[in-house]
Amino acid sequence: MPWSQQGDALLLRVFVQPRASRNQFCGIHEGELKLRLTSPPVDGAANECCREFLAKQLKVPKSAVTLIAGDSSRHKRLLIAGATTQQIEQLVTPE
């Protein structure tokens, strides 16, 4: 899975597709969680959109979502304080 629990935080590997029609989860793509985001990949806008989207979906403050790798890449690693693997599994897996 592209996520793991790191103490009280969630480590998440994502693949970002910018300039989509809406923000959404798109399942697992080559070992990473694929996200479609409306923001263009210019001046960190997609990174900010990614942080905001994940914070809203996981119901944590935006400040709890930290980009730890992939600032200028589509492949990113994020650390989300206060989130659990159960939360992300519920969002990603269809019921």
C-alpha positions, 0 to 999 in steps of 0.5 A: 500500500502507498501509505504507512503509519509512522507513530501518530502520523500517516506517511503517504506516497502520491502521484499527482495529475494536475489540471484535472476537472475536479479534485479526486482520488483515483485509486492506486497507480504503480504503488502510489495513491493517484490524485487528480487536482484542478490546480496547475503545476506552477509556482507550488500551486499543485502542492498547495492544492494537494495539501488542502485536498488531503487535509479536508478529506482526512479532517485534519488542519492544513498545517498537519500535512507536510510535503517531505519529498517531491516539491517539483515532481508528480511523485510526492511523499507527504506526512500527515499528523493525526491521520491513520491508515484506517482513514485513508483506506476508507476514503480510497476503497469503494464500499 
